[in-house]
């Protein structure tokens, strides 16, 4: 594989090299996935170990495991300190399951059921339908409900992602006028926990499916905010809990087409007081050819979720109007996410 070169020089003079490096991305990712699935980073947390030792613990073929680790060492994920001995790097440390912001669960999720769906992307492009549904015969959320191990991993992935994203959200958006915040589809409650810890006088309501709520209680208890936070299970297409003056939905609306997104927003509308505040925490697609994670995540939603998509500011404005909300402002954060603020009218 060619060594990385300056992107601007490459795009001007070596476009074929840039394209080749993009093509090799799947090799790199699946190698990272294999290391995550085998728990290699967890085994190296106390220091360097031999490939022979690692192969014995993971029940793998020593020579093949060495080739995997050698390849990942060339990418900076691990380091070969002496022949057939490997150690962690700052990059590889995030493949451990026990570090704040761990990417292990997310890598496994993206490398297993979601990666297989990407192999059917042509189907999604040709039909506009979810390749995931075609492959598994059910939607993403039903799949995780019916496959407990994958569902547990999914919730862990969402929680660990929140560890990286939430500090910017809490820092860059002012929640000081909110008395009771309802987190709709809040998973295991990491975002709500971080907000309540930052605003000691605020109360919260965490609302999600029963499986997610079961996993949330321990996190809420550890944060010592159970006295300020209710945990309620339900279906946001049917109703959401009343009692909040602000309702926050992070990475919820992007899972759905406009019709179902509006149905969720109308559930929030019905539960909210007059002039209640709606906060969507989502990617906002910029215009033109500007590089943006949101544009590639939009393809992920196309493949995984029926009608799922990222949206532009103009598209969010239309969505709000159809749901009887008025878009007030969009607040960028230090993460790739923005807080889209609207009010009930």
C-alpha positions, 0 to 999 in steps of 0.5 A: 500500500502506498504511504499517505501523501499530502492531500492537496498535492495528491489531488492535484497530481496523483489522483489515482493514488488518493483513490487507491488509498480510499479503496484500501479503507475497507481492508484497514477497517476490517482488520481493526474490527478483527482486533476489537472482536478478539479483544487484543487491546484489552489483553495489552492494557498492562503492557507488551505481550508476545504474539504466541501468548495472544494467540493462545488466549484468543484461540487463534492461529499464531502466524495469522494473528501476527500478520494481523497485528503487523498490518495494524502496527503499520497503521499505528494501531499497535506497535511491534516493540521486538520481534513478535511482541506487541504493545498498545498505542494511543490509537489502539487504546480506544479499542479497549472496552474499559476506557472513557470514549471507548470505540470497541463496541462501535467498531464491532457494530460497524464491522458485523451486522452493519458492514454486511448491509453495506455490501448491498449498497447498490440495492439501496441506490437502485431502490431507495430502500434499506439494504439492512432490511433486505438482508435481515428481513427486519428494521435496525431497531427490531434486529437489536430487540431480537438479538440481545447480544447485538442490542447490548453492544449497540447501546454500549456503542451509543453510550461510548459515542456520547462520551466523545460528543456530549462535552461539546453539546453541554458546553456550547448550548445554554440549557440554563432556562430549562427546568425539566428536560425530557430525553426522547429516545435517550438510550442508556441516558448518557446525554441526559446524565451529562446535562443534569450533572452540569445543571444541578437544579434541572430535573430530567425524564429519560424515555426509550424502549424497555430494553434501553431503560433497563440498562440506564438505571445503573448509569443514572445511579452511578451519577447520583442523579436518580432523585432528579431523573425519572425513567419511563419506557414506551414508544415515541410513535404512540406518545411521549411523557408530559411534564417537561418544558424542553424535549431533546432528541439526539440522533433520533430524527435521522433514523426516519423518513419525513413522515415518521419523523413528523409523527415523532415530533407530533408526539412531542408536540402533544406532550409539550406545554405552550411555547415548549422548547424542542432540541434536536441534536443532529448532523446538519449537511452543509451545502456545496462540495464542502467535506463533511462527515454528515454526507457520508453518515447520510449514506449509512442511514440510506443503507441501514434505515428505511427512509433514514437520512441526514438533513440540511438546514432548509430540510429541518426548517420544513420538517419543523413547520410540518410538525407545528414548530418554529425553527429558532436557531442552529447551534454548532458544537465542538463535536460534529453535531449541532443543536437545532432549537425550535419552539411549539407554536 
